[in-house]
Amino acid sequence: MSARVITFGCRLNALESESLRRVAGLDDAIVVNTCAVTAEAERQARQAIRRAHREHPAARILVTGCAAQLDPARWVALPGVARVLGNAEKLQPEAWQGGKPVAVTDLAAAPPSEPQPLAGFGGRARAFVQVQQGCDHRCTFCIIPQSRGPGRSVPLAAIIAQARAQVAAGLREIVLTGVDIASYGRDLAGGPSLGDVARALLAAVPELPRLRLSSLDPAAIDEPLWRLLAEEERLMPHLHLSVQAGADLILKRMRRRHSRSDVLAVIARARALRPGIAIGADLIAGFPTETGALFDDTLALVEEAEIPFLHVFPYSERPGTPAARMPPVAPELRRERAARLREAGEKARARFLALQVGCIASVLTETDEGGHSEHFAPVRLAARAGVVLPARIVGANDDCLLAEPA
């Protein structure tokens, strides 16, 4: 019997939660893997802990993750919480057994650890493989460098071992994930890049049908990755960019390393190298000092660049970050601007999906009712789960493609 794990946040948290489910001795525990990206994520985690304690008063509740790393005392004080572990400890099986109520190491002093290969990913057809951990940048809105520590790259041999284990277990698609994967290799001898690692992985695991990348910093896409995108069909035609804003002044105040024109150039280059590629973007609505005109620049970027897959977040203050001390935008304006960005994204997505009608897509079926195309577009398709198959796109609605086996 595996531990019950409640996960908040990113793909890296999801991958680590999959490892936590397999830790021996946690069969009677409820593990809450927290996120610190937004105040809402923390609120939801606290709510989940209180609900778990009400529904399972005898269960041990163990808390870990980024929010626990930042303020362990706050979490250990919640009803039912038996132990709080930091991000350095949570993947050490021995750390979960007994010990002090709080075990949180300063991540700057923690030695890097290699992720253990997993066979299978919770019954899913797509798996995450960790290539990197932590971040060396200091965006003014972000608390992640404090909760995840400095950037540390996973050696190529360990990445390949993770991928081979997942493919041997029947997984048909792997997503390379981390905190800042575009910075891969800067801490390793010889400075291999993300593109170098992706090419080596595909060569070492030829039976892997599909490789996908998680979010990329537009300022750090390396030349080997551009070449791989143009040359390798197994690297999926889908780039998700950590854009955050479309106004240069806001990007400067965020301390991002790219400009609006840089984002447009990256998208144009991707489309020239891989015609039809799908583009996604993370955007923050209502960042401090954002005027109506500056917001309009971000809205116009979505429309000008035709970005069909958006992750939109209303700005959330994080204590301890420079942005939290800047003049704020009213919360109701943040929500309104987020809604307008999502609406623009929905229109771009509808246009992108309509262009797929009549085409043959490669679909990874995740259930017997459908899955995702190579562009990461949702596809409704009646087929056996866990396979990659060609499908003819016969229609599209606002949310997904409609297909039949080709």
LINPE-V582717 format. One record per backbone hydrogen bond with DSSP energy under -1.0 kcal/mol. NH is the residue of the N-H (numbers start at 1). CO is the residue of the C=O. Records with the same first field share a line. If there is no record, write none. Layout:
NH = CO  CO
//
This chain:
3 = 21
4 = 29
6 = 31
8 = 33
14 = 10
15 = 11
16 = 12
17 = 13
18 = 14
19 = 15
20 = 16
21 = 17
22 = 19
23 = 20
26 = 23
29 = 26
30 = 60
31 = 4
32 = 62
33 = 6
34 = 64
42 = 38
43 = 39
44 = 40
45 = 41
46 = 42
47 = 43
48 = 44
49 = 45
50 = 46
51 = 47
52 = 48
53 = 49
54 = 50
55 = 51
56 = 52
59 = 56
61 = 80
62 = 30
63 = 83
64 = 32
66 = 34
69 = 65
70 = 66
71 = 67
76 = 72
77 = 73
78 = 75
81 = 78
82 = 61
83 = 61
84 = 101
85 = 63
86 = 103
90 = 86
92 = 89
95 = 92
96 = 93
97 = 94
103 = 84
109 = 106
124 = 121
127 = 173
129 = 175
131 = 177
133 = 152
135 = 149
140 = 254
142 = 139
147 = 143
148 = 144
149 = 145
152 = 133
154 = 131
159 = 155
160 = 156
161 = 157
162 = 158
163 = 159
164 = 160
165 = 161
166 = 162
167 = 163
168 = 164
169 = 165
170 = 167
171 = 166
172 = 125
173 = 125
174 = 210
175 = 127
176 = 212
177 = 129
183 = 180
184 = 181
186 = 183
188 = 185
191 = 188
197 = 193
198 = 194
199 = 195
200 = 196
201 = 197
202 = 198
203 = 199
204 = 200
205 = 201
208 = 205
210 = 172
211 = 234
212 = 174
214 = 176
216 = 240
220 = 217
226 = 222
227 = 223
228 = 224
229 = 225
230 = 226
231 = 227
232 = 228
235 = 232
236 = 211
238 = 236
239 = 278
241 = 280
242 = 216
243 = 241
244 = 282
245 = 243
251 = 247
252 = 248
253 = 249
254 = 250
256 = 251
263 = 259
264 = 260
265 = 261
266 = 262
267 = 263
268 = 264
269 = 265
270 = 266
271 = 267
272 = 268
273 = 269
274 = 270
277 = 274
278 = 237
280 = 239
281 = 309
282 = 241
283 = 311
284 = 244
285 = 313
289 = 327
290 = 287
295 = 291
296 = 292
297 = 293
298 = 294
299 = 295
300 = 296
301 = 297
302 = 298
303 = 299
304 = 300
305 = 301
307 = 302
309 = 279
311 = 281
313 = 283
315 = 285
321 = 318
323 = 140
325 = 322
326 = 323
334 = 330
335 = 331
336 = 332
337 = 333
338 = 334
339 = 335
340 = 336
341 = 337
342 = 338
343 = 339
344 = 340
345 = 341
346 = 342
347 = 343
348 = 344
349 = 345
350 = 346
351 = 347
352 = 348
353 = 349
354 = 350
355 = 351
356 = 353
358 = 393
359 = 356
361 = 391
363 = 389
364 = 372
365 = 387
366 = 370
367 = 370
370 = 367
371 = 379
372 = 364
373 = 377
376 = 373
379 = 371
380 = 401
381 = 369
386 = 365
389 = 363
391 = 361
392 = 404
393 = 359
394 = 402
395 = 402
397 = 400
401 = 378
402 = 395
403 = 380
404 = 392
406 = 390
//
